[in-house]
Amino acid sequence: MTKKLTMTSDELRTLLDAPPFTAIDRQFARYLIARCNAGPDAALAGAMTTAILASGHSCLDFEEQCRTPWESEEGRVLELPEAEAWIRALENDPSVGAPGDVKPLILVRDRIGDTVVPRLYLYKYFNFEKRVAERLRAMSAIEDVKIPKNVVALAKELFADEKDLGAFGGQLQTAGALLPFYSRFSIITGGPGTGKTTVLASMLALLCAGTRMNEIEELPLKRSRSEMPSSRRTIKDDTQVSANLMTVRRKTKDGMPIQSDPLPAIETIDAMFPVIQLAAPTGKAAQRMGESIRRAADRIPDEKIRLHLSKIIPSTIHRLLGLYGDSPKPKRNHQSPIDADIVVID
């Protein structure tokens, strides 16, 4: 069932006075009408866009929402306008803009293959997604990097039994495990039993091998992460990492390293490798993730890397970001980033 266009103000009021709409949805609809000269159809779209935030959606997908009746917990079925007619009405409404406009509502037409998918965003949430997309594109840029020989050797050992490229999966797992050396953002996807956790553990092992500093193995020094140099360690430049860490030592007249000042101690092995943070949506999921990584890490031939991976304790995404209680503002952001070199989200 679809709702006719254009509805009257009384019809809109009747529609909004019942679930799934809440007081804040009704107030936003009134704001659009009073301050932005929005028509009833735009006001309904605005109220719908705020209402579906509670369901975890960041926007109103017209094709999805108009195709399926919206049924509240009380059993009430919401009649929505037909998608194309509703979109045409919104295109001429003063409260609705296109990407780049400063309007309360932003109408976006994303092209997915040959299909155009129209979506309606609140201005704030459109900008949230836009900034995230821009950041991901920048992180996904392919870099010209020479993979260290020890990483190549470890990859051959980890994937010694892998099939060739002509078989299902094949050496694509090897290629996937090496992707982080070329791009700062990677996605591992696949159905159950396809080896996602195995690839992830191998990927982390190869990254650890790529940042390993042989000088530290010979150095009888221990250092806390709070005393680490302020410049961030990067996977692609282990020379700078080594130089930073080596500033903690002095040489005596005979050339032997000594510790000049007492520093809080940690295991030297941890200072050799990148800081890794694992996170999942829930506590149980995080626990399962940790168990899976530890099982997969058992096949890593390098004992020190295997020990380092086994000590990683996953957390929830909320805890990783510093989101507590009802506060919408995380403690971790672009000004105060997550204290990690590698972040894995399941």
C-alpha positions in Angstrom: 0.0 0.0 0.0 1.3 3.5 -0.8 0.3 6.9 0.4 -0.9 9.4 -2.1 1.0 12.6 -3.0 0.6 15.3 -1.9 -0.8 14.7 1.5 -2.4 17.4 3.6 -1.1 18.8 6.9 -3.8 17.0 8.8 -2.9 13.6 7.1 0.7 14.2 8.0 -0.1 15.0 11.6 -2.2 11.8 11.9 0.6 9.8 10.3 3.2 11.2 12.7 1.2 10.8 15.9 1.6 7.0 16.0 4.6 4.6 16.0 7.2 4.2 14.7 7.6 7.9 15.1 8.7 9.5 18.3 8.6 13.0 19.7 11.9 14.0 18.2 10.8 12.8 14.8 7.6 14.9 15.0 9.6 17.9 16.2 12.0 17.6 13.2 9.1 17.4 10.8 7.6 20.6 12.4 11.0 22.3 12.1 11.2 21.5 8.4 7.8 23.0 7.8 8.3 26.1 10.0 11.9 27.0 9.3 12.5 25.5 5.8 9.1 25.9 4.1 9.0 22.1 3.6 5.9 20.5 2.2 4.2 17.6 4.0 5.9 15.0 1.8 9.4 16.4 2.7 8.4 16.6 6.3 7.3 12.9 6.3 10.6 12.0 4.6 12.6 13.9 7.2 10.7 12.2 10.1 11.3 8.8 8.4 15.0 9.6 8.1 15.3 10.4 11.8 13.1 7.4 12.8 15.2 4.8 11.0 18.4 6.0 12.8 17.1 3.9 15.8 17.2 0.8 13.5 20.9 1.4 12.7 20.3 3.0 9.3 22.2 6.2 8.4 19.8 7.1 5.5 16.4 6.5 4.0 16.7 4.0 1.2 13.5 4.7 -0.9 13.5 1.4 -2.8 13.9 -0.7 0.3 11.6 1.2 2.6 8.8 1.9 0.1 8.8 -1.7 -1.2 8.4 -3.3 2.3 5.5 -2.1 4.6 6.8 -0.5 7.7 5.2 -2.3 10.6 5.6 -1.1 14.2 5.9 -3.2 17.3 2.2 -2.3 18.0 1.2 -3.9 14.7 0.5 -0.7 12.9 1.4 -0.7 9.2 2.7 2.6 7.8 1.7 3.5 4.3 4.5 5.2 2.4 4.3 7.1 -0.9 5.5 5.3 -4.0 9.3 5.8 -4.3 9.6 7.6 -7.7 6.7 10.0 -7.1 8.0 10.7 -3.6 11.5 11.5 -4.9 10.1 13.8 -7.6 8.2 15.7 -4.9 11.4 16.0 -2.8 13.5 17.3 -5.7 11.5 20.5 -5.8 11.3 21.0 -2.0 13.2 23.9 -0.4 14.3 21.7 2.5 16.0 19.2 0.3 19.4 19.6 -1.4 22.0 17.7 -3.4 25.5 16.8 -2.2 27.4 20.1 -1.7 24.3 22.0 -0.6 23.7 23.1 2.9 20.2 21.9 3.5 18.6 19.8 6.3 18.0 16.9 4.0 20.4 15.7 1.3 19.1 13.6 -1.7 21.8 11.3 -3.1 21.7 9.2 -6.2 24.4 6.6 -6.0 25.2 4.5 -9.1 25.8 0.9 -8.3 26.7 -0.8 -11.7 23.8 0.1 -14.0 21.4 0.9 -11.2 20.8 4.3 -9.6 20.0 4.0 -5.9 18.3 7.1 -4.4 18.8 7.8 -0.7 17.9 10.6 1.6 20.3 11.7 4.4 20.2 14.1 7.3 22.9 16.7 6.4 25.0 15.7 9.4 25.0 12.0 8.6 25.7 12.6 4.9 28.8 14.5 5.9 29.8 11.7 8.4 29.7 9.2 5.6 31.4 11.5 3.1 34.3 12.1 5.4 34.7 8.4 6.2 34.6 7.6 2.4 37.3 10.2 1.7 39.5 8.8 4.4 39.1 5.2 3.2 39.9 6.3 -0.4 43.1 8.0 0.8 44.1 4.9 2.9 43.3 2.6 0.0 45.8 4.4 -2.3 48.3 1.9 -3.8 51.9 2.6 -2.8 55.1 1.5 -4.5 56.7 -0.6 -1.8 59.5 -3.1 -1.9 58.6 -6.1 0.3 61.5 -7.1 2.6 63.1 -10.4 1.8 62.3 -11.9 5.2 58.6 -11.2 4.6 58.7 -12.9 1.3 60.5 -15.9 2.9 57.9 -16.1 5.6 55.0 -15.9 3.1 56.4 -18.8 1.1 56.6 -20.8 4.3 53.1 -19.9 5.5 51.5 -20.7 2.1 53.8 -23.5 1.0 50.9 -25.9 0.5 48.7 -23.4 -1.3 47.2 -24.3 -4.7 48.0 -22.4 -7.9 46.0 -19.4 -9.2 43.9 -21.6 -11.4 42.3 -23.4 -8.5 39.6 -22.1 -6.2 41.2 -19.5 -3.9 44.8 -20.5 -4.8 47.6 -18.1 -4.4 45.0 -15.3 -3.9 45.3 -15.9 -0.2 49.0 -15.1 -0.4 48.3 -12.0 -2.4 45.6 -11.0 0.1 48.0 -11.4 3.0 50.6 -9.2 1.3 48.1 -6.4 0.4 48.7 -4.3 3.6 52.3 -3.7 2.3 50.8 -1.8 -0.7 47.7 -0.1 0.9 46.8 1.1 4.4 43.3 -0.3 4.1 42.3 -3.9 3.4 39.1 -6.0 3.5 39.1 -9.7 4.1 35.8 -11.3 2.9 34.4 -14.7 2.3 31.9 -17.3 3.5 32.4 -19.7 6.5 35.4 -22.0 6.2 37.1 -20.0 3.4 40.1 -19.2 5.5 39.5 -15.6 6.5 41.0 -16.0 10.0 44.0 -17.9 8.6 44.7 -15.1 6.1 44.3 -12.5 8.9 46.8 -14.3 11.2 49.2 -14.7 8.3 48.8 -11.0 7.4 49.5 -9.9 10.9 52.6 -12.2 11.0 53.9 -10.8 7.8 53.4 -7.2 9.0 55.3 -8.1 12.2 58.1 -9.6 10.2 58.2 -6.4 8.0 58.7 -4.2 11.0 61.0 -6.4 13.0 64.3 -4.7 14.1 67.2 -7.1 14.4 69.1 -4.5 16.4 66.7 -4.8 19.3 67.3 -8.5 19.6 70.9 -7.8 20.5 70.1 -5.0 22.9 69.6 -5.8 26.6 67.3 -2.9 27.1 63.6 -2.8 28.0 61.3 0.2 27.5 57.7 1.1 28.1 55.4 2.3 25.3 54.8 5.5 27.2 58.5 6.3 26.7 58.4 5.6 23.0 59.3 8.5 20.6 56.3 10.7 19.7 56.7 10.0 15.9 54.4 7.1 14.9 55.8 3.8 13.8 54.9 3.1 10.2 54.9 -0.3 8.5 56.5 0.9 5.3 59.5 2.6 7.0 61.2 0.3 9.5 64.4 2.2 9.2 62.9 5.2 11.0 61.4 3.0 13.6 64.8 1.5 14.3 66.4 4.9 14.4 63.8 6.1 16.9 64.2 3.1 19.2 68.0 3.2 19.1 68.0 6.7 20.6 67.4 5.1 24.1 70.9 3.6 24.2 74.4 5.0 24.6 77.7 3.4 23.8 80.6 3.1 26.2 84.2 3.6 25.1 84.4 0.0 24.0 81.3 0.4 21.8 79.0 -1.7 24.0 75.5 -0.4 24.5 74.4 0.5 28.0 71.2 1.8 29.6 71.9 5.3 30.9 68.6 5.9 32.7 66.2 3.5 34.4 63.1 3.1 32.3 59.8 1.3 33.1 60.3 -2.3 31.8 58.3 -4.2 29.2 59.2 -7.3 27.3 61.7 -6.4 24.6 59.9 -8.7 22.2 56.9 -6.4 22.2 59.0 -3.4 21.2 60.1 -5.3 18.1 56.6 -5.5 16.6 53.8 -3.2 15.7 51.0 -2.4 18.2 47.9 -4.4 17.1 44.3 -3.7 18.2 41.5 -6.2 17.4 37.9 -5.3 17.9 34.4 -6.7 17.3 30.9 -5.4 17.9 30.2 -7.4 21.1 32.2 -8.8 23.9 31.4 -12.4 22.9 32.4 -11.7 19.3 35.6 -10.2 20.5 36.4 -13.2 22.6 35.7 -15.6 19.7 37.9 -13.4 17.5 40.8 -13.7 20.0 40.4 -17.4 20.2 40.4 -17.8 16.4 43.5 -15.6 16.0 45.4 -17.6 18.7 44.5 -20.9 17.0 45.5 -19.6 13.6 48.7 -18.1 15.1 49.8 -21.6 16.3 50.9 -22.4 12.7 53.2 -19.3 12.5 56.8 -20.8 12.4 58.5 -17.7 14.0 58.2 -18.2 17.7 58.5 -14.6 18.7 55.9 -13.5 16.2 53.6 -16.3 17.4 54.0 -15.2 21.0 53.3 -11.6 20.1 50.1 -12.5 18.3 49.0 -14.8 21.1 49.1 -12.0 23.6 46.7 -9.7 21.8 43.5 -9.2 23.7 40.5 -8.0 21.5 38.0 -5.5 22.7 34.6 -4.2 21.6 34.5 -1.4 19.0 32.9 0.9 21.6 35.7 0.4 24.0 38.3 0.8 21.3 36.8 4.2 20.3 36.2 5.3 23.9 32.4 5.4 23.6 30.8 5.0 27.0 27.3 5.4 28.3 25.0 7.5 26.1 27.7 9.9 24.9 27.8 10.1 21.1 31.3 11.5 21.1 34.2 9.0 21.1 37.4 9.8 23.0 39.3 8.5 20.0 39.2 10.7 16.8 41.4 12.3 14.2 42.9 14.5 16.9 43.4 11.7 19.4 43.8 8.5 17.3 43.7 4.9 18.5 47.0 4.0 20.0 47.9 1.3 17.5 49.9 0.7 14.3 47.4 -1.9 13.0 43.6 -2.0 13.7 41.5 -5.0 12.8 37.7 -4.8 12.9 35.6 -8.0 12.7 
